[in-house]
């Protein structure tokens, strides 16, 4: 058993040069990632959190919100000192509308997942941002997660050999209130949660040539939520298989991602820390020896989502190139909508 410290490149993207703090505001507190992202922004020296624009019915009493200013939307859009807006409403279509308004106002945007249900509008959003020399950073949860990145790195660096299979799963127990929110969209769990894993599969294998989505309602509540779902992405010489279900009472412990190639495989289970990475190689490659090895991964210091916003700070202050391209983001969303039968 080993305990590994991740390289600085994985844990902390290059910081921008000192140039004053970046003014940031958050729109919405209802998204599942909102409170964690507010905590991250409050704790980062790169940012000055101006306040939060929330809506009736969204969380307003979390410790992370205490002492923050509540801002009207017009102030967020009109204030030139607010350079970045993180959009974290529970309604993904409304989030896309907010993103459009923020880009029109000349803001950089961090847009949480999934980015609405209209691929054409998302394409137009990216085009408008590019015209204004702004970036829209997508909030897919595992992009900068260091344990997840260890698996992705093994595939991208060629240490696993030519990749022929990507498998990943998310199980979670979804209760009635959350089910009602997810049931709004035909894709259900695949649309809301599977987008993370589609993002990862496309990052490793590219845009698939064929997609198949199996969207079942196997729960007992009469909400018609697609709560037992499977996506199969087909490539010329590889398959990706992504499954999500809303029943397991201890689902977080059983989530996994596994990438297999001609030289072996890398598997992460669970996603949350403490995580365990299992690598099994025919021949030594990169930092890994031949044979099976397991590595226990401790949580990096600092709140989650800090790496996401560090990269955005580098983009804003020093013009660094974003890790994920617009082309990748659009391929991811098109693939997700096809899987979910939501592409018109």
C-alpha positions as CSV (number, residue, x, y, z in Angstrom):
1,X,0.0,0.0,0.0
2,X,1.3,3.5,-0.9
3,X,0.2,7.0,-0.2
4,X,1.1,9.4,-3.0
5,X,1.4,13.1,-3.0
6,X,0.2,14.5,-6.3
7,X,2.4,16.6,-8.5
8,X,2.0,20.4,-8.2
9,X,0.7,20.4,-11.7
10,X,-2.3,18.4,-10.7
11,X,-3.0,20.1,-7.4
12,X,-2.4,23.7,-8.2
13,X,-2.5,25.2,-11.8
14,X,0.0,28.0,-12.3
15,X,-1.1,31.1,-10.4
16,X,-1.4,34.4,-12.3
17,X,1.1,37.2,-11.4
18,X,-0.1,39.7,-8.7
19,X,-2.4,42.2,-10.3
20,X,-5.0,42.9,-7.7
21,X,-7.9,40.7,-6.6
22,X,-10.4,39.6,-9.2
23,X,-14.0,40.8,-8.4
24,X,-16.4,37.9,-8.5
25,X,-20.1,37.4,-7.8
26,X,-22.2,34.3,-7.6
27,X,-25.7,34.0,-9.1
28,X,-27.8,31.4,-7.4
29,X,-27.3,29.1,-4.3
30,X,-29.6,26.3,-5.3
31,X,-27.2,24.2,-7.4
32,X,-25.7,21.2,-5.6
33,X,-22.2,22.7,-6.1
34,X,-23.1,26.3,-5.1
35,X,-22.2,26.3,-1.4
36,X,-18.9,24.5,-2.0
37,X,-17.9,27.0,-4.7
38,X,-18.8,29.9,-2.5
39,X,-16.6,28.5,0.2
40,X,-13.8,28.1,-2.3
41,X,-14.1,31.7,-3.6
42,X,-14.2,33.1,-0.1
43,X,-11.0,31.3,0.8
44,X,-8.9,32.2,-2.2
45,X,-6.5,35.1,-2.2
46,X,-7.0,35.7,-5.9
47,X,-10.6,36.8,-5.5
48,X,-12.8,39.4,-3.8
49,X,-16.3,38.0,-3.5
50,X,-18.6,40.9,-3.9
51,X,-21.7,39.0,-3.0
52,X,-24.5,36.6,-4.1
53,X,-27.6,37.1,-6.2
54,X,-30.1,34.5,-5.0
55,X,-33.8,33.7,-5.5
56,X,-36.7,32.9,-3.2
57,X,-36.6,29.3,-2.1
58,X,-32.9,28.9,-2.6
59,X,-30.6,28.3,0.4
60,X,-29.8,31.4,2.4
61,X,-28.7,30.2,5.8
62,X,-25.5,28.3,5.2
63,X,-22.4,29.1,7.1
64,X,-20.7,29.8,3.8
65,X,-23.2,32.6,3.1
66,X,-22.9,34.5,6.4
67,X,-21.6,38.0,6.1
68,X,-22.0,38.1,2.3
69,X,-23.8,40.9,0.5
70,X,-27.0,40.0,-1.3
71,X,-26.9,41.6,-4.7
72,X,-29.6,42.4,-7.3
73,X,-28.9,41.0,-10.7
74,X,-28.6,44.4,-12.3
75,X,-25.8,45.3,-9.9
76,X,-23.9,42.1,-10.8
77,X,-24.2,42.9,-14.5
78,X,-23.5,46.7,-14.3
79,X,-20.6,46.7,-11.8
80,X,-17.3,46.9,-13.8
81,X,-15.3,45.7,-10.8
82,X,-17.0,42.3,-11.0
83,X,-15.0,40.5,-13.7
84,X,-16.2,36.9,-13.1
85,X,-19.6,35.5,-12.3
86,X,-20.2,31.9,-11.1
87,X,-23.7,30.8,-12.1
88,X,-25.1,28.3,-9.6
89,X,-28.9,28.3,-9.8
90,X,-30.8,25.0,-9.5
91,X,-32.5,25.6,-12.8
92,X,-30.1,24.8,-15.7
93,X,-32.1,26.6,-18.3
94,X,-32.2,29.7,-16.2
95,X,-28.4,29.4,-15.7
96,X,-27.9,29.5,-19.5
97,X,-30.0,32.7,-19.6
98,X,-27.8,34.2,-16.8
99,X,-24.7,33.2,-18.7
100,X,-25.9,35.0,-21.8
101,X,-26.6,38.1,-19.8
102,X,-23.2,38.0,-18.1
103,X,-21.3,37.6,-21.3
104,X,-23.2,40.4,-22.9
105,X,-22.2,42.5,-19.9
106,X,-18.5,41.7,-20.6
107,X,-18.0,39.2,-17.8
108,X,-16.0,36.0,-17.6
109,X,-18.4,33.1,-16.6
110,X,-18.1,29.9,-14.6
111,X,-21.3,28.0,-15.7
112,X,-22.3,25.0,-13.6
113,X,-23.5,21.8,-15.2
114,X,-25.3,20.9,-17.3
115,X,-25.4,24.0,-19.4
116,X,-29.1,24.0,-20.3
117,X,-30.9,21.8,-22.9
118,X,-30.3,23.9,-26.0
119,X,-27.1,23.1,-27.9
120,X,-27.6,26.0,-30.3
121,X,-27.8,28.5,-27.5
122,X,-24.7,27.1,-25.9
123,X,-22.9,27.4,-29.2
124,X,-24.0,31.0,-29.5
125,X,-22.9,31.7,-26.0
126,X,-19.4,30.5,-26.7
127,X,-19.3,32.5,-29.9
128,X,-20.3,35.7,-28.2
129,X,-17.8,35.1,-25.4
130,X,-15.0,34.7,-28.0
131,X,-16.1,37.9,-29.7
132,X,-15.8,39.8,-26.5
133,X,-12.5,38.0,-25.6
134,X,-14.1,36.3,-22.6
135,X,-14.1,32.7,-21.4
136,X,-17.0,30.5,-20.3
137,X,-15.6,27.8,-17.9
138,X,-17.8,24.8,-17.5
139,X,-18.3,23.5,-14.0
140,X,-18.0,19.7,-14.6
141,X,-17.1,18.4,-11.2
142,X,-14.2,16.0,-11.9
143,X,-12.2,18.0,-14.3
144,X,-9.7,19.3,-11.7
145,X,-10.3,16.6,-9.1
146,X,-6.7,15.3,-8.5
147,X,-7.7,11.6,-7.9
148,X,-9.8,11.6,-11.0
149,X,-7.0,13.3,-12.9
150,X,-4.6,10.5,-12.0
151,X,-6.7,8.1,-13.9
152,X,-7.1,10.5,-16.8
153,X,-3.4,11.2,-16.9
154,X,-2.6,7.5,-17.2
155,X,-4.8,7.3,-20.3
156,X,-3.6,10.6,-21.9
157,X,0.1,9.8,-21.3
158,X,-0.2,6.5,-23.1
159,X,0.8,4.5,-20.0
160,X,-2.2,2.2,-20.4
161,X,-1.5,1.6,-24.1
162,X,-4.2,2.2,-26.7
163,X,-7.5,2.7,-24.9
164,X,-10.3,0.3,-25.8
165,X,-12.7,0.8,-22.9
166,X,-13.9,3.5,-20.5
167,X,-16.3,2.5,-17.8
168,X,-17.8,4.7,-15.0
169,X,-20.7,4.7,-12.7
170,X,-22.5,7.1,-10.3
171,X,-25.1,5.7,-7.9
172,X,-26.9,7.9,-5.3
173,X,-30.1,7.8,-3.4
174,X,-32.4,10.5,-4.8
175,X,-35.2,11.6,-2.6
176,X,-38.6,13.1,-3.7
177,X,-37.7,16.8,-3.8
178,X,-34.6,16.2,-6.0
179,X,-36.4,13.7,-8.1
180,X,-39.0,16.4,-9.0
181,X,-36.2,18.8,-10.2
182,X,-34.5,16.1,-12.3
183,X,-37.7,14.8,-13.8
184,X,-38.1,18.0,-15.7
185,X,-35.7,16.7,-18.3
186,X,-36.1,13.6,-20.4
187,X,-32.6,12.5,-19.6
188,X,-33.2,12.6,-15.8
189,X,-30.2,11.3,-13.9
190,X,-28.1,10.9,-17.0
191,X,-28.6,14.6,-17.9
192,X,-28.0,15.9,-14.5
193,X,-25.2,13.6,-13.2
194,X,-24.0,11.7,-16.2
195,X,-22.8,14.9,-17.8
196,X,-19.7,14.7,-15.6
197,X,-18.8,11.3,-16.9
198,X,-19.6,12.1,-20.5
199,X,-17.2,15.0,-20.2
200,X,-14.5,12.6,-19.0
201,X,-15.1,10.0,-21.7
202,X,-15.0,12.7,-24.4
203,X,-11.8,14.1,-22.9
204,X,-10.1,10.6,-23.2
205,X,-11.7,9.3,-26.4
206,X,-13.1,12.3,-28.3
207,X,-16.5,12.7,-29.9
208,X,-18.2,9.3,-30.4
209,X,-19.4,8.1,-33.8
210,X,-22.5,6.6,-32.3
211,X,-24.4,6.9,-29.0
212,X,-27.1,4.8,-27.3
213,X,-29.0,5.9,-24.3
214,X,-31.1,3.6,-22.1
215,X,-33.4,5.8,-19.9
216,X,-35.5,3.7,-17.5
217,X,-37.9,4.7,-14.7
218,X,-37.6,1.9,-12.2
219,X,-38.5,3.8,-9.0
220,X,-41.8,3.5,-7.1
221,X,-42.7,7.2,-7.2
222,X,-45.0,8.2,-10.1
223,X,-42.7,11.0,-11.3
224,X,-41.4,9.3,-14.5
225,X,-37.8,10.3,-13.6
226,X,-35.2,8.4,-15.7
227,X,-33.6,7.0,-12.6
228,X,-31.9,3.9,-13.9
229,X,-29.8,4.9,-16.9
230,X,-27.0,3.7,-19.2
231,X,-25.0,5.4,-22.0
232,X,-23.0,3.5,-24.5
233,X,-20.6,5.6,-26.6
234,X,-19.0,3.9,-29.7
235,X,-15.7,4.7,-31.3
236,X,-13.8,3.1,-34.1
237,X,-11.7,1.0,-31.7
238,X,-13.2,1.7,-28.2
239,X,-16.4,1.7,-26.1
240,X,-17.4,3.9,-23.3
241,X,-20.1,2.7,-20.8
242,X,-21.6,5.1,-18.3
243,X,-24.3,4.1,-15.8
244,X,-26.3,6.0,-13.2
245,X,-29.0,5.0,-10.8
246,X,-30.9,6.7,-8.1
247,X,-31.4,4.0,-5.5
248,X,-28.3,2.9,-3.6
249,X,-28.3,4.2,0.0
250,X,-24.5,4.1,0.1
251,X,-23.9,4.9,-3.6
252,X,-20.9,7.3,-3.0
253,X,-18.8,4.3,-1.9
254,X,-19.5,2.4,-5.1
255,X,-18.8,5.1,-7.7
256,X,-15.9,4.2,-9.9
257,X,-14.1,5.1,-13.1
258,X,-12.0,2.6,-15.0
259,X,-10.0,3.1,-18.1
260,X,-8.5,0.0,-19.9
261,X,-5.9,-0.1,-22.6
262,X,-3.6,-2.7,-24.3
263,X,-1.0,-2.3,-21.5
264,X,-3.4,-2.5,-18.6
265,X,-6.0,-0.5,-16.6
266,X,-6.4,2.3,-14.0
267,X,-9.4,2.3,-11.7
268,X,-10.5,4.9,-9.1
269,X,-13.1,3.9,-6.4
270,X,-14.6,5.8,-4.8
271,X,-14.3,9.4,-6.1
272,X,-14.5,11.0,-2.8
273,X,-11.5,11.1,-0.5
274,X,-10.0,8.9,0.8
275,X,-9.9,7.4,-2.7
276,X,-8.1,4.3,-3.9
277,X,-6.4,4.1,-7.3
278,X,-5.7,0.6,-8.6
279,X,-3.3,0.3,-11.6
280,X,-2.6,-3.0,-13.3
281,X,0.0,-2.9,-16.1
282,X,1.7,-5.6,-18.2
283,X,4.8,-3.4,-18.5
284,X,6.0,-0.5,-16.3
285,X,5.0,2.9,-17.6
286,X,5.2,6.4,-16.3
287,X,5.4,6.3,-12.5
288,X,3.8,2.8,-12.3
289,X,5.6,-0.5,-12.1
290,X,4.5,-3.7,-13.9
291,X,1.7,-5.7,-12.1
292,X,-1.1,-4.6,-9.8
293,X,-0.6,-1.7,-7.4
294,X,-3.0,0.2,-5.1
295,X,-2.5,3.7,-4.0
296,X,-4.5,5.4,-1.3
297,X,-5.1,9.0,-2.1
298,X,-5.6,11.7,0.6
299,X,-7.5,14.9,0.0
300,X,-5.4,17.8,-1.2
301,X,-5.4,20.9,1.1
302,X,-8.0,23.6,0.7
303,X,-11.7,23.4,-0.2
304,X,-12.9,21.7,-3.3
305,X,-13.2,23.6,-6.6
306,X,-10.2,25.7,-5.7
307,X,-8.2,24.3,-8.8
308,X,-11.1,25.3,-11.1
309,X,-11.0,28.9,-9.9
310,X,-7.2,29.0,-9.9
311,X,-7.2,28.2,-13.6
312,X,-9.8,30.9,-14.2
313,X,-7.7,33.4,-12.3
314,X,-4.8,32.6,-14.6
315,X,-7.0,33.0,-17.6
316,X,-8.3,36.4,-16.5
317,X,-5.0,37.9,-15.2
318,X,-2.4,36.5,-17.5
319,X,-4.3,35.2,-20.5
320,X,-3.5,31.6,-19.9
321,X,-5.1,29.1,-22.2
322,X,-8.0,27.2,-20.6
323,X,-7.4,23.4,-20.2
324,X,-10.7,22.5,-22.0
325,X,-11.5,24.0,-25.4
326,X,-14.8,25.3,-26.7
327,X,-14.8,22.4,-29.2
328,X,-14.5,19.9,-26.3
329,X,-17.3,21.6,-24.4
330,X,-19.6,21.5,-27.4
331,X,-18.8,17.9,-28.2
332,X,-19.5,16.9,-24.6
333,X,-22.9,18.6,-24.6
334,X,-23.9,17.3,-28.0
335,X,-23.0,13.8,-26.9
336,X,-25.0,14.2,-23.6
337,X,-28.1,15.5,-25.4
338,X,-27.9,12.7,-27.9
339,X,-27.7,10.1,-25.1
340,X,-30.6,11.7,-23.4
341,X,-32.8,12.0,-26.5
342,X,-32.9,15.7,-26.0
343,X,-31.3,17.0,-29.2
344,X,-33.9,18.5,-31.5
